[in-house]
Amino acid sequence: MKIQVFDNSGKKVKEISAPKEVFASPVKEHLIHEAVVNYRANQRQGTASTKTRAMVRGGGRKPWRQKGTGRARAGSTRSPIWRSGGVTFGPHPRDYSYRMPKKARRLALKSVLAAKLADEQLMILESLELAEPKTKEGARLLNNLKLESALFVDNHTNTNLILALRNIPRVKAVDHKQLTVYDVLDHKVLVFSQHAFDSLMERLK
């Protein structure tokens, strides 16, 4: 399989071979789904909290005597069945994050990259270096490549690219070491610099 390489003006420069170790493997949709669920779980803050009857202020005095009133027995005004009482089985702060097995994470990323290539939504640029860290530079790059929704993958040291794209909707720039299945699926086109692509392929082989 061949992948076309472009320059920043959108002109085709050359073709490179797609590594079979990454792109020839079957697309495992169940692993892609698991990776997305794992990513979203890890993003949860887990700060939702409610008070039990023991935590609600007040309620120490018995509202009325046990017998003789004709009303139901009550020992506290902070019982869960009372207004302004505690909450039964409510949420408490917790950590929702968990780790997927390393092999499963790698296979999920390989699968989503193979799917992008099959759908012709994967591009490689010779370089993603921009002259200035300005939004107009990022907009010019998108216009040259005729893109609306794209994930750009390069090195974290390329601050000009990150700053130029951060204010443009449906566009994001990430380091190749922090590429996630969720980010790939969240954008229509995946754009690599050739350096970032080669580095990622070495890690995934």
Buried (B, 14 or more C-beta within 10 A) or exposed (E): EEBEBBEBEBEEEEEBEBBEEBBEBEBBEEBBEBBBEBBEEBEEEEEEEEBBBEEBEEBEEEBEEEEEEEEEEBEBBBBBEBEEBBBEEEEEEEEEEEEBEEEBBBBBBBBBBBBBBEEEBBBBBBEBEBEEBBBEBBBBBBEBBEBEBBBBBBBEEBEBBBBBBEEBEEBBBBBBEEBBBBBBBBBBBBBBBBBBBBBBBEEBE
